[in-house]
């Protein structure tokens, strides 16, 4: 069954434009530093992108977690908990610019796409390790005299930051090119690998690396916005599981931590058994 995802991609593209609407930044090579930059956006969107008008919550968390004396730390943590408790990983499916990039890359034709492989489930645990080590532990304990931690995930791993921030700034600022070193090369290697894998595997960054997705995934089973399977309508045809590119079976676990709530399963269901929304009824009716 062919599923039309372009309406969702339209929402992703619109949100990407709204959160990166500082168009002059792409011309001047200067980062927007206005008051809007004090507010976090819900998805992974690099602070250093010339067009970014908001702050990345993961980058912000790394910067302030080293000292709980900063009010910003409470704001960032509260923001992430609020978003997660409301919609879980719906953000990943609809409001993450780097998610859109991976979605589009995966549409590039290739003779053999990789749906899953041995060790896939174990590798998905890596994003939780990355979140704990690079977003929490390192910035928490390795701080400067002001009590601020360095953004280790952004600095050492994040391919979204390289694509959205690093490359544009280097291309637009001649002075930066002379200061490039091994770290810039390393980040570009990660980006190239991520791009290649995104063509072969659906959203590899979201599945295995993204610390924001790891955090939001914890809230999927308890968030107000939920997916539900009506057992009276379900005919157990398996079409929903086959349609899911995150390899989730909605019948077995309609609110799996791996679900990005893209709606493919709902569209694939021939009986309308899969429902979604903010309700207080049980997951399975």
N, C-alpha and C positions, 0 to 999 in steps of 0.2 A: 504494500500500500504506500503510495507516494503522499507525503505529508507536506503541505504548504507552510513553510516557516517564515516566509517573507514578512507577514504582519508583525511577528515578534522581532525580526531583524530591523524592521522599521522603527520600532520602539527603542531598540538598542541604539540604533544610529542617531535618533533624535536626542536621546539622553547623552550620548557621547558628545554631540555637538553642544548641548546646553552646558555640560560640565567642562567643555574646552572651547568656550566661546570668546576667549580673549584672542581674537583673530590677529590683531596687530603683533602679538608675540611671535607668531610664525614668520613675520616680516622683519622685525627688529632683533629677534633672538633674545629678548628680555622676558624674564618670568614675571607674571602678574603677582604683585605683593599687596593688593588692596585688602580691605576689611573682609571680603568674602573668603579670603584664603584662610581665615581663622576657623572656618566651618568645614567639617568633614563631609565628603560625599560618601554614599553607602558602598560603592564598588571600588575596585582596585584601579585607581587613576593617578598616575604619577604627579606629585607636587611640582616637579621640575619641568613638566611639559610646558612649553611656551604658551599654550592655549589654556592651561588649567586655571579655573577660577575658584577651585576648592582644594581642600587638603585630602590626601589619601589617609584613611583611618589607620592603616598598618604603619605607614611612615610616621604619623603623629604619635601613635602608641609607643613606638621605639624611642622617639625623641624625649618623651616625658615620663616614661615608666620608672626611670631611675630614681625619681624623687616624688613621693606622694604629697610633698608640700605644694606642688604646682596644681592649681585648680584645673588646668588643662588636662591633667591625667584623669581626674574624675569625669570630666566631660567626655573624653574619648572613650573610656571604658563604659560609661553610661550610654553613650550613643550606640556603641556596638551591641550592648546587651539589649537595648530597646529595639533596634532594627532586627536582631536575631529573634527576639521574643515575638515580634509582630509577624514576620514573613519568612524567617529562616533563609534558605538558599534561593529563594525567589530572586534575590538581588543578583545572584550568579547568572540566572537564566535570562533576566531582562534588563539589568541596569549596570552591567560591568563592561566597559569598553574593550578590555582585553579578551573578555569572553566572546564578544562580537568578532574580533579579529580571528580568534581560533575557529569560530563557527564558519566564517567565510573561507578560511584556509582549508578546512576539511571538505569543502564543496569542490575543491580542485580535483578533477578526475585523476585516478591512479589505478593501475591494473589490480592491485591487491591491497585493500584496506584492512587494517588490523582491528577487529572488534574487541578481542580480549586475548590474553596469553597467560601462560603459566607464571604465577607469581604476581599477577595483577592485583589481587585483593591485598596481598601483603604490602606491595609497593604503595598502595593508597594510604597506608598508615604513615608514610614518609611526611606528608604535609603536616601532620600533628607534631612530629618531631621537629620539623623546621619551625613551626609556630612556637613551640616551647623553647627551643635553643636560640634561634636568631631574632625572634620578636620579643621574647620575655627574658630569658636568662642572661644572655650577653648584654643587652641594653640595661638590664636591671643592676648588674654587678660591675660592669665596666663603664663607669661614668666619669665625666670631667669634674672640675672643681665646682661647677655650677649645679652638679647633680643631674646632668643630662647625658643620656646614653646615645651612642652613635647608631644610626640606622643600618645595622649589620645586614639585614635581609635585603634592603634596597641597595646597599653598597656592594654586596658580594654575590647576590643571586638574581634578583628580580629582572626578568627579561622585559616586562612591561615598562619598567623605568628606563631601560636601555632604548627601547623602541620609541616611547612617547617623549622621553626627556633627553637622554644621552645623545642620540643621533641627531635630532634637530638642533640642539644647542651647539654641538660640535660643527655642524654644517653651516650654522648661521653666525658663529663667532670664531673668527680667524685666530684670536689669541689663545683659545682653548686647545687648538690643534697641536701647538707646540708642547703642551703639558700632558699629552696623552702617554699612558704607560701600559704596563702589563695588565692592570685591573680593567682598563677599557677594552683591551683585547679579550680578556677572560669573559667579560660581560657580553661581548658580541658573539663569542663562541656559544655561550648559553642561549642567546637569542636565536642564532642560526639553527641550533639543535632543536629548539622549541618550535620553530617555524616548520622544519622538516617533519618533526613528529606530529605536528598538528595536521599536516596533510594526510598522514598515514593513520593516526589515531585521533578519535574525537576528544578534543579538549584535554590533552595530556597535562598541561599546566594546572588546570582545575582539579584533575583527578589525583595528581601525585605531588604537587609542589605548593600550591596557593595556601598561605596561612590564613587569609581572610575567609576562604572557602572552608577551611578546617574549623574556624571559629563558628561561622554561621551553621555548619553542619550539625553541631552539637544541639542547636535549637530546633532543628527540623521536626523531631518527634513531639515537641512541646509548644511550638509556636502557635499563635492564634490562627494563622492561615494554614490550612491543612488540605491534603488530598484524602479522599475517602473512596472506598470500593463498596458498592451496594451488592451484597452477596446474592440478593434475589434476582438481580439483573445480570450478574456476571455468569458467563457460560464457559469460563475457563478455556478460552480459545488460544490464549497465549500471545495475541496480537499486540497487547500493550507492552509486554516484556520485550518482544521482538523490535518494537518501535523505539524503545528507550536506548539512546546512545551512551548513557551513563551506566548501562548494564544493571538496571534495577527492575525487579519484578514487583509492580504495584500491588498485585494480588497477595503476595507474601508480605510485603512491607511498603505500604503506600506512602510512608513518610521516612524513607530511608535517609540516613545522613548523606548519601551520595546523590540524592535526587536534587537537581537544580530547578525543578518545577517549571520546565519549559513548555509543558502541555502536550508533548507528542503522544504520550500514552492515552490521554483523554481524547485526542483526535482520532487515534487508531481504534478505539473501542467501538465495536459495531452495535452495542446495545445501550450505550450511554451510562454504563455502570460506574465510571470514574467521575467523581465530582470533586470540586475544589472551592475553597472559600473560607471565610471566617465564621465558624459555627462552633457550637458547644456539644454537638453530638459525637458519639464515638467514631473512630476511624472506619470501622466496618459496620454498616447499618444492619 
